[in-house]
């Protein structure tokens, strides 16, 4: 269908933006992220600053994003405020230096917050697509994220038409925009592959400023090969889930899985795929990763619902080359649906996420160092943790060659508390916390998850702590963290 919109340059797309405006970009991880326009915005910011004028904008995305957003814009000093999740070393440094305000949010909450104006008006939405029709149908590329909501609520819209992406990606998309509260019916998803929407997002054509031509791949980095620690964690998780199935606590047909992003998650998926007692399974998750391509080829992964295709260029080419196989087995949804608590609970999703550190009572920190410095954010882990059938958190027992214990007396920042966390896993072992009181939890985590070098210290801590429902010694609870700050190691 011929375009009814003007083709403009990326520089023209950002020319009307003013200091303090809010810009929403497509993308959920680097997948489907805007590319040319944020680079032009970074160049504009540098030019404004060189001329002595203040110029910073508020930035929204679906989740983390590619380098052209979090890295280039931050390096140019172009970001004043960021939500709901981020990545990139330059932006991380700016946030931790309090040069950028950062709103770390549960990803399922973003669309409703935007729709009701909790985060203010969106002055410009920039969304990557393979096509936009004259009547306003926008065919997204490798992610959905919050793009349907941004298109609906932005005052002005620019669409990056990325010629590198196959138009057939739309065959995976199932886009459904939730009506506002009090007019909502139950979401009719009863299986990870249930489709309830249409393959396109919608925009009012009158809001479209123009189209920017792009021909670029997503910049999804390859994960490192599984290491010994990752493989040990994966072995413990796979053995636990197989035992749960044997005990009748997981049905014979198994339950859908959710897995966070990263090397450990890929190791776990690989181990589940190899385990003889784990049957073929489906996934209801946020991100479709490289490891899932091979599992699907082998028939171990029967289908996957996600928010993005966060795969390397080679794996994306493999998917596109065989869309007749992959398209019926992959559904891409908005994050309001992929992370919806009601669907997660109804499907009985088994949630598997990674932690920065855990404490002896089962509280999890997945986002901060020393309780103050952000790493990336909570992302979607909280959506799944609070509502999963089983909630599993994974972390190495130590970091930095043993200078850091990832099991501590008290987490100085908590993203998921002990009320939601059921299983803790390190390479040392697995602690099943279901039905355990605080002291029982502490003993299980110390015995099975803590590294031997720190086990004695943690045992001494609970022995000498002030008695109570949850024993703590407020003079010592952050002693390991203070020691790390003072000496560079948690070791005595």
C-alpha positions as a printed NumPy array, in Angstrom:
array([[  0.   ,   0.   ,   0.   ],
       [  1.532,   3.386,  -0.93 ],
       [  2.5  ,   5.665,   1.945],
       [  0.441,   8.747,   2.71 ],
       [  3.209,  10.233,   4.83 ],
       [  6.238,  12.357,   4.038],
       [  9.717,  10.926,   4.344],
       [ 11.835,  13.149,   6.558],
       [ 15.375,  13.054,   7.92 ],
       [ 16.159,  12.049,  11.483],
       [ 17.355,  15.618,  12.055],
       [ 14.002,  17.005,  10.921],
       [ 12.241,  14.561,  13.241],
       [ 13.827,  16.127,  16.337],
       [ 13.938,  19.749,  15.201],
       [ 10.74 ,  20.769,  17.011],
       [ 11.642,  19.199,  20.353],
       [ 12.206,  21.584,  23.222],
       [ 14.062,  21.408,  26.502],
       [ 12.04 ,  19.332,  28.989],
       [  9.912,  17.554,  26.385],
       [  9.081,  13.864,  26.792],
       [ 10.09 ,  11.42 ,  24.057],
       [  8.91 ,   7.79 ,  23.988],
       [ 10.957,   5.329,  21.938],
       [ 10.029,   1.864,  20.754],
       [ 12.084,  -1.067,  21.901],
       [ 12.108,  -3.762,  24.534],
       [ 15.798,  -4.517,  25.054],
       [ 17.611,  -3.478,  21.823],
       [ 14.982,  -5.396,  19.851],
       [ 12.805,  -3.116,  17.766],
       [ 14.326,  -0.002,  19.263],
       [ 14.401,   3.33 ,  17.475],
       [ 17.832,   3.911,  15.961],
       [ 18.353,   6.94 ,  13.698],
       [ 16.19 ,   9.459,  15.541],
       [ 17.813,   9.065,  18.979],
       [ 21.238,   9.506,  17.372],
       [ 20.011,  12.705,  15.76 ],
       [ 18.623,  13.804,  19.114],
       [ 22.023,  13.231,  20.721],
       [ 23.66 ,  15.342,  18.002],
       [ 21.054,  18.063,  18.548],
       [ 21.779,  18.063,  22.286],
       [ 25.517,  18.411,  21.705],
       [ 24.923,  21.331,  19.33 ],
       [ 22.584,  23.062,  21.792],
       [ 25.068,  22.626,  24.636],
       [ 27.912,  23.939,  22.477],
       [ 25.818,  27.046,  21.851],
       [ 25.341,  27.518,  25.584],
       [ 21.674,  26.459,  25.651],
       [ 20.147,  23.982,  28.07 ],
       [ 18.619,  20.999,  26.303],
       [ 17.61 ,  17.755,  27.971],
       [ 14.554,  15.582,  27.444],
       [ 12.576,  12.992,  29.375],
       [ 12.949,   9.497,  27.878],
       [ 10.565,   6.545,  27.923],
       [ 10.987,   3.117,  26.32 ],
       [  9.43 ,  -0.3  ,  26.814],
       [ 12.346,  -1.639,  28.862],
       [ 16.104,  -1.452,  28.35 ],
       [ 17.169,  -0.357,  24.891],
       [ 19.936,  -0.168,  22.355],
       [ 23.07 ,   1.94 ,  22.49 ],
       [ 21.54 ,   4.723,  20.38 ],
       [ 19.157,   5.52 ,  23.241],
       [ 20.684,   4.817,  26.645],
       [ 24.329,   5.195,  25.665],
       [ 24.399,   7.888,  22.95 ],
       [ 21.782,  10.143,  24.533],
       [ 23.335,   9.842,  27.986],
       [ 26.855,  10.507,  26.671],
       [ 25.51 ,  13.645,  25.004],
       [ 23.95 ,  14.834,  28.274],
       [ 20.553,  14.75 ,  26.599],
       [ 18.55 ,  12.874,  29.276],
       [ 16.979,  14.61 ,  32.255],
       [ 14.627,  11.79 ,  33.341],
       [ 14.343,   8.128,  32.394],
       [ 11.765,   5.357,  32.851],
       [ 10.877,   2.486,  33.224],
       [ 14.148,   0.497,  32.887],
       [ 17.556,   1.221,  31.47 ],
       [ 20.925,  -0.109,  30.401],
       [ 24.154,   1.515,  29.296],
       [ 27.212,   2.513,  31.316],
       [ 26.998,   6.257,  30.599],
       [ 23.386,   6.472,  31.72 ],
       [ 24.078,   4.337,  34.787],
       [ 26.879,   6.692,  35.844],
       [ 24.676,   9.742,  35.313],
       [ 21.826,   8.262,  37.362],
       [ 24.115,   7.259,  40.22 ],
       [ 25.658,  10.745,  40.174],
       [ 22.105,  12.159,  40.473],
       [ 22.504,  13.935,  37.144],
       [ 19.504,  12.024,  35.716],
       [ 16.276,  11.255,  37.55 ],
       [ 15.363,   7.587,  37.138],
       [ 11.959,   6.014,  37.726],
       [ 12.445,   2.244,  38.047],
       [  9.056,   0.616,  37.387],
       [  7.312,  -2.733,  37.112],
       [  7.041,  -3.092,  33.344],
       [  3.409,  -4.205,  33.347],
       [  2.46 ,  -0.892,  34.989],
       [  3.866,   1.369,  32.281],
       [  0.967,   1.469,  29.77 ],
       [ -1.681,   2.305,  32.379],
       [  0.556,   4.962,  33.938],
       [  0.905,   6.552,  30.506],
       [ -2.783,   6.251,  29.598],
       [ -3.881,   8.067,  32.743],
       [ -1.217,  10.748,  32.593],
       [  0.647,   9.71 ,  35.736],
       [  3.952,  10.375,  33.967],
       [  2.861,  13.491,  32.068],
       [  2.197,  14.06 ,  28.39 ],
       [  4.296,  12.47 ,  25.631],
       [  5.418,  15.138,  23.177],
       [  6.869,  12.743,  20.605],
       [  6.769,   8.98 ,  20.074],
       [  9.39 ,   7.394,  17.812],
       [  8.515,   3.839,  16.82 ],
       [ 10.267,   1.347,  14.556],
       [  8.053,  -0.463,  12.038],
       [  8.254,  -2.343,   8.774],
       [  5.203,  -0.511,   7.404],
       [  2.61 ,   2.101,   8.307],
       [ -0.574,   2.298,   6.243],
       [ -2.44 ,   5.493,   5.324],
       [ -5.236,   4.601,   7.757],
       [ -2.774,   4.294,  10.659],
       [ -1.936,   0.612,  11.002],
       [  1.638,   0.326,  12.274],
       [  3.369,  -3.021,  11.738],
       [  6.086,  -3.251,  14.396],
       [  9.322,  -5.217,  14.001],
       [ 11.13 ,  -7.318,  16.62 ],
       [  9.354,  -6.049,  19.718],
       [  6.028,  -4.703,  20.885],
       [  6.843,  -3.332,  24.353],
       [  4.807,  -0.232,  25.169],
       [  4.731,   1.036,  21.564],
       [  0.941,   0.613,  21.057],
       [  0.311,   2.84 ,  24.091],
       [  2.898,   5.422,  23.049],
       [  1.377,   5.641,  19.556],
       [ -2.053,   6.117,  21.051],
       [ -1.159,   8.832,  23.568],
       [  1.713,  10.823,  22.03 ],
       [  0.956,  14.295,  20.668],
       [  3.196,  13.7  ,  17.64 ],
       [  4.616,  10.52 ,  16.087],
       [  7.609,   9.657,  13.922],
       [  7.86 ,   6.162,  12.457],
       [ 11.243,   4.713,  11.593],
       [ 10.688,   2.377,   8.641],
       [ 13.42 ,  -0.223,   8.997],
       [ 13.992,  -1.967,   5.662],
       [ 16.34 ,  -4.496,   7.253],
       [ 13.509,  -6.277,   9.069],
       [ 11.245,  -8.77 ,   7.336],
       [  7.612,  -7.722,   6.917],
       [  6.728, -11.277,   7.908],
       [  7.582, -10.472,  11.539],
       [  4.017,  -9.165,  11.782],
       [  2.822, -12.754,  11.658],
       [  4.009, -13.16 ,  15.237],
       [  2.396, -10.026,  16.606],
       [ -0.761, -10.132,  18.701],
       [ -1.51 ,  -6.595,  19.805],
       [ -4.304,  -5.885,  22.243],
       [ -4.684,  -2.562,  24.075],
       [ -6.405,  -2.818,  27.435],
       [ -9.487,  -0.658,  28.002],
       [ -9.323,   1.594,  31.089],
       [-10.206,   0.251,  34.552],
       [-13.843,  -0.465,  35.467],
       [-14.55 ,  -1.431,  31.866],
       [-12.152,  -4.37 ,  31.776],
       [-13.206,  -7.956,  31.218],
       [-10.977, -10.956,  31.986],
       [ -8.196, -11.315,  29.424],
       [ -9.009, -14.429,  27.444],
       [ -5.551, -16.001,  27.349],
       [ -5.675, -19.593,  28.556],
       [ -2.558, -20.889,  26.795],
       [  0.766, -19.153,  25.967],
       [ -0.084, -19.202,  22.241],
       [ -3.643, -17.842,  22.555],
       [ -4.108, -14.827,  20.262],
       [ -6.597, -12.143,  21.234],
       [ -5.556,  -9.132,  19.156],
       [ -4.414,  -7.978,  15.732],
       [ -0.97 ,  -7.955,  14.057],
       [ -0.592,  -4.17 ,  14.113],
       [ -0.643,  -1.163,  16.424],
       [ -2.802,   1.837,  15.608],
       [ -2.01 ,   5.54 ,  15.311],
       [ -4.103,   8.538,  14.321],
       [ -2.592,   9.419,  10.904],
       [ -2.977,  13.124,  11.674],
       [ -0.336,  12.825,  14.426],
       [  2.352,  11.324,  12.163],
       [  5.026,  13.946,  11.509],
       [  6.779,  11.765,   8.943],
       [  8.676,   8.582,   8.202],
       [ 12.425,   8.137,   8.698],
       [ 14.069,   5.502,   6.502],
       [ 16.394,   3.092,   8.337],
       [ 18.306,  -0.02 ,   7.262],
       [ 19.918,  -1.444,  10.414],
       [ 19.931,  -4.61 ,  12.465],
       [ 19.199,  -4.718,  16.171],
       [ 22.371,  -4.689,  18.268],
       [ 21.779,  -7.715,  20.483],
       [ 25.049,  -8.923,  21.989],
       [ 25.906, -12.605,  22.189],
       [ 25.919, -14.148,  25.643],
       [ 29.063, -15.802,  26.926],
       [ 29.288, -19.579,  26.822],
       [ 27.943, -21.25 ,  29.966],
       [ 30.565, -21.454,  32.714],
       [ 30.924, -23.878,  35.608],
       [ 28.916, -21.724,  38.008],
       [ 26.082, -21.182,  35.523],
       [ 25.996, -24.875,  34.707],
       [ 25.82 , -25.848,  38.384],
       [ 22.931, -23.429,  38.986],
       [ 21.171, -24.78 ,  35.9  ],
       [ 21.651, -28.373,  37.111],
       [ 20.068, -27.559,  40.486],
       [ 17.068, -25.846,  38.884],
       [ 16.442, -28.635,  36.382],
       [ 16.729, -31.331,  39.065],
       [ 14.347, -29.421,  41.337],
       [ 11.681, -28.986,  38.667],
       [ 11.981, -32.63 ,  37.644],
       [ 11.507, -33.647,  41.28 ],
       [  8.479, -31.354,  41.599],
       [  6.942, -33.03 ,  38.579],
       [  7.659, -36.491,  39.971],
       [  6.029, -35.47 ,  43.267],
       [  2.892, -34.363,  41.415],
       [  3.308, -30.676,  42.237],
       [  3.84 , -29.895,  38.544],
       [  1.417, -31.57 ,  36.124],
       [  2.604, -34.19 ,  33.634],
       [  2.162, -31.71 ,  30.785],
       [  4.385, -29.298,  32.752],
       [  3.769, -25.552,  33.237],
       [  4.846, -22.485,  31.223],
       [  8.232, -21.015,  32.108],
       [  9.474, -17.457,  32.39 ],
       [ 13.192, -16.727,  32.313],
       [ 15.075, -13.485,  32.801],
       [ 17.749, -12.299,  30.397],
       [ 21.382, -13.353,  30.658],
       [ 23.963, -16.131,  30.751],
       [ 22.473, -17.925,  33.759],
       [ 18.986, -17.928,  32.232],
       [ 20.36 , -19.35 ,  28.988],
       [ 22.212, -22.044,  30.949],
       [ 19.022, -22.987,  32.789],
       [ 17.011, -23.238,  29.581],
       [ 19.719, -25.423,  28.096],
       [ 19.694, -27.711,  31.135],
       [ 15.912, -28.02 ,  31.043],
       [ 16.128, -28.905,  27.381],
       [ 18.605, -31.713,  28.098],
       [ 16.965, -33.162,  31.201],
       [ 15.321, -36.501,  30.389],
       [ 12.521, -36.036,  32.944],
       [ 11.482, -32.57 ,  31.778],
       [  8.843, -32.913,  29.022],
       [  8.447, -30.459,  26.137],
       [  7.296, -27.141,  27.604],
       [  5.943, -23.735,  26.611],
       [  7.054, -20.315,  27.78 ],
       [  5.094, -17.249,  28.845],
       [  7.869, -14.731,  29.257],
       [  9.161, -11.281,  28.318],
       [ 12.093, -11.994,  26.037],
       [ 12.654, -14.646,  23.357],
       [ 16.401, -15.401,  23.493],
       [ 18.947, -17.293,  21.385],
       [ 18.763, -20.483,  23.462],
       [ 15.052, -20.75 ,  22.755],
       [ 15.599, -20.991,  18.984],
       [ 17.474, -24.27 ,  19.322],
       [ 15.019, -25.621,  21.905],
       [ 12.146, -24.883,  19.543],
       [ 13.935, -26.551,  16.636],
       [ 14.373, -29.704,  18.729],
       [ 10.728, -29.76 ,  19.793],
       [ 11.592, -29.225,  23.471],
       [ 10.057, -25.739,  23.409],
       [  6.573, -26.113,  21.97 ],
       [  5.685, -22.424,  21.846],
       [  6.563, -19.062,  23.383],
       [  4.737, -15.859,  24.209],
       [  7.071, -12.894,  24.65 ],
       [  7.387,  -9.155,  24.258],
       [ 10.439,  -9.144,  22.004],
       [ 12.752, -11.209,  19.826],
       [ 15.954, -10.401,  21.682],
       [ 18.163, -12.584,  19.522],
       [ 21.473, -12.053,  17.784],
       [ 21.555, -11.118,  14.104],
       [ 22.405, -14.69 ,  13.09 ],
       [ 19.537, -16.188,  15.092],
       [ 17.077, -13.596,  13.776],
       [ 18.129, -14.483,  10.224],
       [ 17.491, -18.144,  11.058],
       [ 14.005, -17.324,  12.343],
       [ 13.123, -15.153,   9.349],
       [ 14.416, -17.775,   6.898],
       [ 11.971, -20.306,   8.325],
       [  8.959, -18.212,   9.284],
       [  6.586, -20.992,   8.273],
       [  8.004, -22.953,  11.219],
       [  8.542, -20.173,  13.768],
       [  5.585, -17.824,  13.203],
       [  2.903, -20.225,  14.503],
       [  5.052, -20.993,  17.571],
       [  5.946, -17.456,  18.713],
       [  3.554, -14.729,  19.843],
       [  4.796, -11.174,  20.484],
       [  2.631,  -9.068,  22.804],
       [  2.684,  -5.701,  24.545],
       [  4.287,  -5.673,  27.991],
       [  0.913,  -4.934,  29.567],
       [ -0.133,  -8.415,  28.427],
       [  3.171, -10.336,  28.503],
       [  3.666,  -9.285,  32.145],
       [  0.017,  -9.228,  33.214],
       [ -0.317, -10.588,  36.788],
       [ -3.706, -12.193,  36.158],
       [ -2.479, -14.176,  33.162],
       [  0.727, -15.215,  34.935],
       [ -1.265, -16.6  ,  37.852],
       [ -3.911, -18.261,  35.662],
       [ -1.345, -20.079,  33.526],
       [  0.715, -21.158,  36.533],
       [  3.939, -19.659,  35.209],
       [  7.198, -20.852,  36.805],
       [  9.286, -17.691,  37.208],
       [ 13.089, -17.884,  37.052],
       [ 15.05 , -14.667,  37.563],
       [ 18.518, -13.577,  38.633],
       [ 19.55 , -11.613,  41.702],
       [ 22.447,  -9.332,  42.608],
       [ 22.266, -10.651,  46.17 ],
       [ 19.889, -12.405,  48.553],
       [ 19.684, -12.263,  52.3  ],
       [ 19.384, -15.106,  54.763],
       [ 15.614, -14.661,  55.082],
       [ 14.877, -14.777,  51.356],
       [ 14.694, -11.098,  50.435],
       [ 16.127, -10.384,  46.996],
       [ 18.008,  -7.396,  45.619],
       [ 18.078,  -7.515,  41.832],
       [ 18.835,  -3.905,  41.007],
       [ 21.265,  -2.054,  43.294],
       [ 24.805,  -2.194,  44.665],
       [ 25.307,  -1.086,  48.283],
       [ 21.601,  -0.246,  48.327],
       [ 22.238,   2.994,  46.465],
       [ 23.845,   2.505,  43.038],
       [ 21.49 ,   1.257,  40.329],
       [ 22.638,  -1.554,  38.05 ],
       [ 19.735,  -1.653,  35.582],
       [ 16.429,  -1.928,  37.43 ],
       [ 13.716,  -4.328,  38.52 ],
       [ 12.369,  -4.768,  34.985],
       [  9.644,  -7.369,  34.746],
       [ 10.907,  -9.717,  37.448],
       [  8.5  ,  -8.33 ,  40.037],
       [  5.497,  -8.927,  37.775],
       [  6.353, -12.627,  37.641],
       [  7.712, -13.   ,  41.186],
       [  4.538, -11.874,  42.911],
       [  2.276, -13.986,  40.708],
       [  4.21 , -17.072,  39.61 ],
       [  3.202, -20.616,  40.52 ],
       [  6.803, -21.111,  41.579],
       [  9.237, -18.233,  42.076],
       [ 12.923, -19.039,  41.695],
       [ 15.851, -16.635,  42.093],
       [ 19.355, -17.545,  40.963],
       [ 22.743, -16.021,  41.775],
       [ 26.346, -17.154,  42.17 ],
       [ 27.239, -17.562,  45.837],
       [ 30.247, -15.246,  45.476],
       [ 31.509, -12.574,  43.082],
       [ 34.811, -10.829,  42.337],
       [ 36.943, -13.917,  43.04 ],
       [ 35.304, -14.416,  46.423],
       [ 35.657, -10.838,  47.655],
       [ 31.849, -10.506,  47.657],
       [ 29.299, -12.85 ,  49.187],
       [ 26.007, -12.814,  47.307],
       [ 24.302, -14.201,  50.429],
       [ 24.234, -11.521,  53.149],
       [ 22.528, -10.938,  56.513],
       [ 20.316,  -8.15 ,  55.156],
       [ 19.902,  -6.754,  51.644],
       [ 20.387,  -2.966,  51.722],
       [ 17.863,  -2.738,  48.886],
       [ 14.948,  -5.153,  48.371],
       [ 13.072,  -5.627,  45.085],
       [ 11.322,  -8.909,  45.921],
       [ 10.674,  -9.668,  49.561],
       [ 10.466, -12.912,  51.504],
       [  6.694, -13.073,  51.069],
       [  7.114, -13.669,  47.33 ],
       [ 10.369, -15.619,  47.024],
       [ 10.035, -19.403,  47.231],
       [ 13.327, -20.84 ,  45.972],
       [ 16.926, -19.571,  46.105],
       [ 19.613, -21.234,  43.973],
       [ 23.372, -20.785,  43.786],
       [ 26.051, -23.082,  42.417],
       [ 26.336, -24.426,  45.987],
       [ 22.789, -25.766,  46.009],
       [ 19.086, -24.982,  46.272],
       [ 16.986, -23.816,  49.215],
       [ 13.268, -24.569,  48.995],
       [ 11.709, -21.966,  51.297],
       [  8.079, -22.968,  50.957],
       [  6.388, -23.391,  54.324],
       [  9.458, -22.324,  56.312],
       [  9.516, -19.694,  59.042],
       [ 12.271, -17.064,  59.147],
       [ 14.852, -19.064,  61.133],
       [ 14.199, -22.173,  59.065],
       [ 14.669, -20.121,  55.912],
       [ 17.924, -18.665,  57.222],
       [ 19.342, -22.075,  58.086],
       [ 18.327, -23.511,  54.69 ],
       [ 19.836, -20.621,  52.712],
       [ 23.087, -20.642,  54.702],
       [ 23.46 , -24.429,  54.489],
       [ 22.557, -24.85 ,  50.829],
       [ 23.301, -21.535,  49.065],
       [ 26.025, -19.61 ,  50.898],
       [ 29.652, -20.122,  49.922],
       [ 31.672, -22.101,  52.526],
       [ 33.979, -19.089,  53.031],
       [ 31.052, -17.06 ,  54.394],
       [ 28.944, -19.791,  55.986],
       [ 30.56 , -19.467,  59.409],
       [ 30.054, -15.711,  59.505],
       [ 26.354, -16.049,  58.589],
       [ 25.801, -18.808,  61.143],
       [ 27.399, -16.608,  63.815],
       [ 25.18 , -13.726,  62.762],
       [ 21.901, -15.561,  63.361],
       [ 23.278, -17.07 ,  66.595],
       [ 24.093, -13.655,  68.117],
       [ 21.327, -11.524,  66.54 ],
       [ 18.607,  -9.976,  68.676],
       [ 15.801, -12.488,  69.049],
       [ 12.459, -11.767,  67.463],
       [ 10.306, -13.028,  64.645],
       [ 13.116, -12.131,  62.226],
       [ 16.361, -12.006,  64.22 ],
       [ 18.697,  -9.164,  63.257],
       [ 21.587,  -7.255,  64.755],
       [ 21.253,  -3.67 ,  63.557],
       [ 24.884,  -2.993,  64.467],
       [ 26.099,  -5.816,  62.183],
       [ 23.455,  -6.368,  59.48 ],
       [ 25.433,  -4.35 ,  56.9  ],
       [ 28.862,  -5.252,  58.251],
       [ 29.837,  -7.167,  55.097],
       [ 28.869,  -4.237,  52.868],
       [ 30.757,  -1.754,  55.072],
       [ 33.804,  -3.989,  55.028],
       [ 33.639,  -4.164,  51.229],
       [ 33.506,  -0.371,  50.978],
       [ 36.397,   0.067,  53.402],
       [ 38.731,  -2.738,  52.319],
       [ 37.538,  -3.922,  48.886],
       [ 36.5  ,  -7.314,  50.233],
       [ 33.794,  -8.763,  52.482],
       [ 36.351, -11.175,  53.946],
       [ 37.492, -10.459,  57.483]])
